Amino acid sequence: MRDNDELSRWAPGGAFIVEQHPNHPDYLICEMETSRGCAYRCSFCTEPLYGNPAFRTADAVVDEVDTLSDYGVKHFRLGRQADILAFGGDGEAPNPDALRRLYT
């Protein structure tokens, strides 16, 4: 399974593939993976299979968005995370500074 460092290293390099999508560019939405894992073990969820939360850096997410944008992507969804408000947090409380960096 790829870790966040590997994802951040390879995702921009593979961005060219979006040009092959039949909905490119107008109706394509790219979902950005901001983290993997979850500290909670809800019986209905598979996210804990990734282990405890591991967050990508805001700079890595922005770099991927910039690269996809260079290939014509216009629409993005921040997600692929059990709880986007937990981004950069410690599992107990949100981290407003990390969220601010991600969204600016």
C-alpha positions as CSV (number, residue, x, y, z in Angstrom):
1,M,0.0,0.0,0.0
2,R,1.4,3.4,-0.9
3,D,2.1,5.8,1.9
4,N,1.4,9.6,1.7
5,D,5.0,10.5,0.9
6,E,5.0,8.1,-2.1
7,L,1.6,9.4,-3.2
8,S,2.8,13.0,-3.0
9,R,5.8,12.1,-5.0
10,W,4.0,10.2,-7.8
11,A,0.6,11.8,-8.1
12,P,1.8,15.0,-10.0
13,G,3.9,12.8,-12.3
14,G,0.8,10.8,-13.3
15,A,-1.5,13.8,-13.8
16,F,-1.3,13.6,-17.6
17,I,-3.6,10.7,-17.6
18,V,-6.6,13.0,-16.9
19,E,-6.5,14.1,-20.5
20,Q,-7.6,10.6,-21.6
21,H,-10.8,10.8,-19.5
22,P,-13.9,11.1,-21.7
23,N,-15.2,14.0,-19.6
24,H,-12.0,16.0,-19.7
25,P,-11.9,18.9,-19.1
26,D,-15.4,20.4,-18.6
27,Y,-17.1,17.7,-16.6
28,L,-14.2,16.1,-14.8
29,I,-13.9,16.4,-11.0
30,C,-10.7,15.2,-9.4
31,E,-10.9,14.1,-5.8
32,M,-7.9,15.0,-3.8
33,E,-6.6,12.6,-1.2
34,T,-5.6,14.6,1.8
35,S,-5.0,11.7,4.3
36,R,-5.4,8.0,4.9
37,G,-6.5,6.2,8.0
38,C,-8.7,6.9,11.0
39,A,-8.3,6.6,14.7
40,Y,-11.9,5.4,15.2
41,R,-12.9,1.8,14.5
42,C,-16.5,2.2,13.2
43,S,-17.9,-1.2,12.3
44,F,-19.3,0.1,9.0
45,C,-16.1,1.8,7.7
46,T,-13.0,0.5,5.9
47,E,-10.8,3.6,6.5
48,P,-9.2,2.1,9.7
49,L,-7.6,-0.6,7.5
50,Y,-5.1,2.1,6.5
51,G,-4.2,2.5,10.2
52,N,-4.1,5.7,12.2
53,P,-4.5,9.0,10.4
54,A,-1.6,10.1,8.2
55,F,-1.9,13.5,6.5
56,R,-0.3,14.7,3.4
57,T,1.2,18.2,3.7
58,A,-0.9,21.1,2.4
59,D,2.0,21.9,0.0
60,A,1.8,18.4,-1.5
61,V,-1.9,18.7,-2.1
62,V,-1.5,22.1,-3.6
63,D,1.3,20.8,-5.9
64,E,-1.0,18.0,-7.1
65,V,-3.8,20.5,-7.7
66,D,-1.5,22.9,-9.6
67,T,-0.2,20.0,-11.8
68,L,-3.7,18.8,-12.6
69,S,-4.7,22.3,-13.4
70,D,-1.9,22.5,-15.9
71,Y,-3.5,19.6,-17.6
72,G,-6.8,21.4,-17.9
73,V,-8.6,20.1,-14.8
74,K,-11.0,22.8,-13.5
75,H,-12.9,21.1,-10.7
76,F,-11.6,19.6,-7.5
77,R,-13.1,18.0,-4.5
78,L,-11.1,17.9,-1.3
79,G,-11.8,14.6,0.3
80,R,-10.9,11.0,0.3
81,Q,-10.7,11.3,4.0
82,A,-13.0,10.1,6.7
83,D,-13.3,13.6,8.2
84,I,-11.9,16.6,6.2
85,L,-12.2,18.7,9.4
86,A,-9.7,16.4,11.0
87,F,-7.0,17.4,8.5
88,G,-3.7,18.0,10.3
89,G,-5.2,17.3,13.7
90,D,-4.1,15.0,16.4
91,G,-7.1,12.8,16.3
92,E,-8.8,14.5,19.3
93,A,-9.2,18.1,18.0
94,P,-9.1,19.8,14.6
95,N,-6.1,21.9,13.6
96,P,-7.5,25.2,12.3
97,D,-4.0,26.3,11.1
98,A,-3.6,23.2,9.0
99,L,-7.1,23.6,7.5
100,R,-6.4,27.3,6.7
101,R,-3.1,26.4,4.9
102,L,-5.0,23.7,2.9
103,Y,-7.8,26.0,1.8
104,T,-5.6,29.1,1.0
